[in-house]
């Protein structure tokens, strides 16, 4: 019993330098995919985020909602169409996307509040938080946007009040363009982290991190720099859904974010283990 208490105290002492270093620093966390729908995983992640807030960090959560949106689109009788991983979004689909993202946003905010923190939901299309233009592609993607501007002041304002900001990734058109766009959540988290000059960008996934060989668990890469990451993409070692995540990290690092992380949200308290321990648990990508 005493040994267990001492072990817990040792863990807290190990975390102390990180708590001191990251006090009042912003951490942007992107959370989506199938792990968003798993209630047990979601509760653990939100507990970690609330813990970060109470430890003096300033977390911002950017969420997607792919599986939920796919189900909603199917239930409406429409077919979910993707081109190069991007959802073809007509006007009706856009409305379904925004409604589903809003529901997810509300659920997350309520659960953060239930844990004793102050969650605030924001929509990226409001107050010019995310500005976008129509994304160019080989086919017409409809209302899919490419981010061209970020105004993070509404987020900063909430962080100064010690709120945990929960942002859904929609965007408004720039200038005379009054349209609303669906934007990629990884891209949104990267842009937001850069504009906030965040200490860290953390992308939560359902894989361990980056592997040199997906079939070999011993090929896990705990740290790599942006140059190595680009090479791994060129050599087809980083593939498919991991490519936009790694690109989001590279982009954020190029714009002043200090460190980026890709971690497995299925591991209990993976967020705390990555931020507050010497070893970490996922793949850390740094400038270089």
N, C-alpha and C positions, 0 to 999 in steps of 0.2 A: 504493500500500500504506500509506504513512504517512498520506496524506489520509484514507483509510478508518478508520485507527486514531484519528485526531484527531476524525473525525465521531462515532465511537462514544463517545469521551471526552466530547464536547460533550453527547451525549444523557444520559450519566450525571450531568453537572454540572446539566443542566436538571432532572433528577429529584431532586437533592439537597434543595431546600427542602421538597418534598413528603414525602420520606423522613423528614426531621426533624419536619415537622408531624404526620405520621400515626403516628409511633413509638408503639407500644403501644396504638394506637387500634383499635377493632373495625370490621371491614368485613363486612357480611352480603351474600352473593352467592346469588342464586337461579338455578338452572340446570335446564332441563328441555326437554320437547318433542323435536322431531326432531333438534336439535343434540346431544342427549344420546347418541343412538345412533351418531353419526358419530365413529369412533375417532380420526381425525386431528384433528378440532375438539376432541374431549374431551381429547386429550393436550396440545394447546396451552393450553387453559383451565387444566388442572391444573398445567402448568408455571408459568403465570402466578401461580396461587394459592400454589404452593410458593415462588416468588420473593417474593411479598408477605410470606409468613411469615418467610423468611430476612432480609428487609429490616426486620423488627421490627414489622410489622402483625399483627393477630390476625384471620385470616379464618375465617368460618363459612360453610359451603356448605349451602344448603337445596336439595334436588333433588326434582323430580317424576319422571314416568316414563310419561306418557300413551301414546305410541306402543307402548312395550313392553307396557304393560298391555292396550291394545286387542288386540294380537296374541295375548296369552295368553288373553284372554277369548274371542276368536274360535276359537282352537285347542281350547278346552274345550267348544265347541259352543254357547256362549251368544252372545247378540247384545249388542253395546255400545250402550247407550241413553243419550242426553244430553237434558237439558231446560235451556234457557238456558245452555248450555255446561257444565252440571254433570252428572257421571256418576251415573246411577241405580245404587245400590249395595245389592243384597240381600246376605244373609249369605255366600253362596257367592262372589259377586263381591268382597266385602270381603276374604275370605281370599286370593283371587288377587291383589288389589291389594297387600296387605301382603307376600305372598311375592315379588312382582315388585320392589317397592320395596326389600325387604331385599337381593335379589340385586344390584340396581343399587348400593345403598349399599356392599355388600362390594367390588364391582368398583372403585368410586371410591376407597375406603380403601386397597385393595391397590395401586392405581396411584399414589396419593400416597406411600405407603411406598416403592415402587420408585424414586421420584424423590428419596428421601433425607430426606423430612420424616416427621412422626409424625401419621398420620391416625387419627381415632377416630370410629367410627360410633355414632350415637345414634338411638333411635326416639322420636318426639315423644310417644307414648302412655305412655312409661316415666317414673317419678319425677315425674309431674305436669308435665312440660315444657310440653305443650300440653293444655289443657282445652277441651272443646267441648260444645255441646248440639245436639240434632237440628236441622238447618237447615229452616226453614219455607219452603215453596214451594207453587206452585199444584197440584203433584202430589206424591205421596209419593216422596221421593228415597231412602228407606231409610237406610242408615248413612252419610249425608253430614252432616258437622258444621259448625257455625258456631263459630268460636273465641271463648271467653268468658274465658280466663285463660291466662297464660304464667308459667312458673317457669323462669327462665334460669340459676339457680344451678348446675345440673349442667353447663351449657355453660361458664359462667364458670370453674368449677373446672378444666376441661380446658384452657381458654385460658391460665390461669395457668401451666400446665405446658408451654406453647408447642406444644400440639397443634392440628392443624387439625380442627375439628369438622365432620362430615358428617352432616346431620340429615335423616331421612325424615319426611314430613309426615302422620303419623297422630296421633290424639288420643284421650285417655281422657275418659269422661263426668265431669261435675262432681258432687261430693257423692255422693248415693246412686245416681247413674246409673253403673252398672258397664260400660256398653257401650263398644266401640271405634268410632271414627269415622274416615272418610276426609276429610281437609280439603284445601282448595285450597293449593297450594304457594306461590303469590304472597301469599296471605293469611297463611300461616304465616311466610314470610320477613319480611313487614312487621311482624307481631306480635313476632317474635323480635328484630328490629333495634330496635324501640321499647323493649322490656324491657331490652335490653343497652345502651341509650343509644348505639347505634352511631354512628360518624362518618359512615358511608355505607351505603346500601342499593343494590346493583347488580343489576338484572334483565337477564339475558342472553337475547337473542332471536335470531331469524333474519331480522330486518329492521334497516335502518339506524338507526331511532329513530322519532321522531314527525315526520310531514310534514303541512304544511297541505293539500297536494294529493298523494295517493299516486302520481298519474301524472306529477308534476313533481319530478325529483330536486333542483331548485334551491329547492324549498319546505321543505327540511329545517330543523328548529328545533333549534339546538344548546343553547339554554337557554330555559326558560319557568318562570313561577311557578305556584303552585297555583290562583290565581284564573283565569289564562289557560287552564290545563289543564281546569278545570271548564267554562269557556265552550266549549272545543273539543269536549268531550263533548256538551254541550247542542246544539251546532251540527252534530252528526253528522260532524265531521271526524276525531275519534278514534272508531274503531268496533271492533266485534267483540272479538277476543282482546286488543286493546290496552287496552280499557277496564279490565278487572280489574288490569292491570299499573299503569296510571296511578292507579287508585283505591288500590292498595297503596302507591304512592309518596306520595300525598296523606295517607293515614292515618298512615304512618310519620313524615312531616314534622310532622304535627299533634301527635305524641307525643314529639317531641324529637330525632329523627334529623336530622343537620345537612344532608345533601344526599342526593339520590337520582339514579340514573342508569339509563337504558334504552339498552343498547348491542348491537351486532351481533356475536355470538360467532364468526361466520364470518370476520371480519377477523383475521388473525394478530396475537396479543398485544393484542387490543382492550382487555382489562382493564388492562394496564399503560399503554397509551396514554391511557386515560380518567383514570387515577388519577395518573400521574407526568409528564404533559406539560401545557404551558400551554394548548394548543388543545383537548385531549380528542378524542373521536371519536364519541360518541353524544349523546343528549339528556339534559341535566341538568335536573332539576326541583327547584326550591327553594321555600321558604316565601314566601308573599306574595300 
